[in-house]
């Protein structure tokens, strides 16, 4: 499983993206989904631009969140990437 290097925070919205260029190998993205596994985060919005797939998430509770990215290429190939995001308590200012 892939792991994002920076954490999410409870009560904060942030963007987590990955570049799928290697797998696409010149193809384009025909469709994709991003789903959360469990209740640590909420996926608010998703998008892609070129090879970059992005999920805007809100941290809900402290723990290890899992995001499931499912991608289908313009030639009909598909694959999934599971990535974890550590969710921390929000910093107080």
C-alpha positions as CSV (number, residue, x, y, z in Angstrom):
1,X,0.0,0.0,0.0
2,X,1.2,3.5,-0.8
3,X,1.4,6.1,1.9
4,X,1.1,9.8,1.6
5,X,4.1,11.5,3.3
6,X,2.1,14.3,4.9
7,X,-0.8,13.8,7.3
8,X,-4.4,15.0,7.2
9,X,-5.9,16.8,10.3
10,X,-9.2,16.3,12.0
11,X,-11.6,19.0,11.0
12,X,-9.4,20.2,8.2
13,X,-9.9,19.8,4.4
14,X,-6.8,19.0,2.3
15,X,-5.9,17.7,-1.1
16,X,-4.1,14.4,-1.7
17,X,-2.9,13.5,-5.3
18,X,-0.9,11.1,-7.2
19,X,0.6,10.9,-10.7
20,X,-0.5,7.8,-12.6
21,X,1.7,8.6,-15.7
22,X,3.8,5.4,-15.5
23,X,0.8,3.1,-15.5
24,X,-1.1,5.1,-18.1
25,X,1.9,4.9,-20.4
26,X,0.6,7.6,-22.8
27,X,-3.1,6.7,-22.5
28,X,-5.6,9.1,-21.0
29,X,-7.9,8.6,-18.0
30,X,-11.4,7.6,-19.2
31,X,-12.9,7.3,-15.7
32,X,-11.9,7.1,-12.1
33,X,-13.3,6.9,-8.5
34,X,-11.8,7.6,-5.2
35,X,-13.4,6.1,-2.1
36,X,-12.5,6.1,1.6
37,X,-12.3,2.8,3.5
38,X,-13.7,3.2,7.0
39,X,-14.6,6.4,8.8
40,X,-11.3,8.2,9.4
41,X,-11.9,10.7,6.5
42,X,-14.6,11.9,4.2
43,X,-13.9,12.3,0.4
44,X,-15.4,15.6,-0.4
45,X,-14.5,16.0,-4.1
46,X,-12.4,14.3,-6.8
47,X,-10.8,15.4,-10.0
48,X,-8.1,14.7,-12.5
49,X,-5.9,16.8,-14.8
50,X,-3.7,14.9,-17.2
51,X,-2.2,12.1,-15.2
52,X,-2.8,13.6,-11.8
53,X,-5.7,12.2,-9.8
54,X,-6.8,14.3,-6.8
55,X,-9.0,13.8,-3.8
56,X,-10.1,16.5,-1.4
57,X,-10.6,15.0,2.0
58,X,-11.7,16.1,5.4
59,X,-10.1,14.4,8.5
60,X,-12.8,13.0,10.8
61,X,-11.1,11.0,13.5
62,X,-7.4,10.3,14.4
63,X,-6.0,7.1,12.9
64,X,-4.9,5.6,9.6
65,X,-7.2,6.3,6.7
66,X,-7.3,4.4,3.5
67,X,-8.1,5.8,0.1
68,X,-9.0,3.5,-2.8
69,X,-8.3,5.0,-6.3
70,X,-9.8,3.0,-9.2
71,X,-8.7,4.2,-12.7
72,X,-9.8,3.1,-16.2
73,X,-7.7,4.2,-19.2
74,X,-8.9,5.3,-22.6
75,X,-8.1,1.8,-23.9
76,X,-10.3,0.1,-21.2
77,X,-7.5,-1.1,-18.9
78,X,-8.1,-0.6,-15.2
79,X,-6.2,-0.8,-12.0
80,X,-6.5,0.4,-8.4
81,X,-4.2,2.1,-6.0
82,X,-4.7,1.9,-2.2
83,X,-3.0,4.7,-0.3
84,X,-3.0,5.4,3.4
85,X,-3.2,8.8,5.0
86,X,-2.4,9.4,8.7
87,X,-5.0,11.6,10.3
88,X,-3.8,13.6,13.3
89,X,-5.5,15.9,15.8
90,X,-5.8,19.5,14.5
91,X,-3.1,21.9,15.7
92,X,-4.3,24.6,17.9
93,X,-3.1,28.1,17.2
